[in-house]
Amino acid sequence: MSATYVNPYNHLSDSAERNLAQAMHLSNRPYSAFEGLAIVAKGIARGAAAFGNYLISVAEALNEARAADARFTGTQW
């Protein structure tokens, strides 16, 4: 049972429902589950790419910090 049936107060506002209905009427084609999955997959891919870029930047910052520390302490890196 979904949350919509459990919670009777979980509804779209009139303006959101109106905008959704208007968008569906303007597209003149039925909603495709495959398109929905493609949108989700693109979002996951973007999130994974952003996380990968974050890990790369953290690794670069750690390497720079180690190099700076090695310069001041006289040890070899």
Secondary structure, 3 states (H helix, E strand, C coil): CCHHHHCCCCCCCHHHHHHHHHHHHHHCCCCCHHHHHHHHHHHHHHHHHHHHHHHHHHHHHHHHHHHHHHHHHCCCC
